[in-house]
Amino acid sequence: MRQGLVKLLPWLASALVPAVTASVMWAVWLGWDQHRDVHPDGSSTGPYEAWQVIGLVSTLLVPVCWAAFRNHGAGAVVGTTAGLTAAAFLDWSDDASGLFMVGVGMVMIGSLVMTAVVSSVITSATRHGFVTRHGRPV
């Protein structure tokens, strides 16, 4: 029993770190901007600017690569997807139209696919010796 728990702890850490980081970074990058910009022609955009989303994605690359580099790519995918999905749900759940679930679903699917791609590339590179640690293959 104890042996299984010891083997489970690195995977839990690799899922928990990206999940917490994703939720916190959502609040840092996107949580404070809640108003739409209305243009002179009556159209509106927002509430987020492109630089905010790019900043969020760039920040989340660090924990995903960290977990994948340690061959815990599945934890990175699950953790980041769960963290972003929960943050989007909490941020958008006050939408009266009910369409916020469509956006939450898109965040979930997009983060799942992209973290899976990044995690697979990093994990494959470390297994085949393309990425090394201290001059030695991982």
Order of alpha helices (4+ residues) and beta strands (2+ residues): alpha-beta-beta-alpha-alpha-alpha-beta-beta
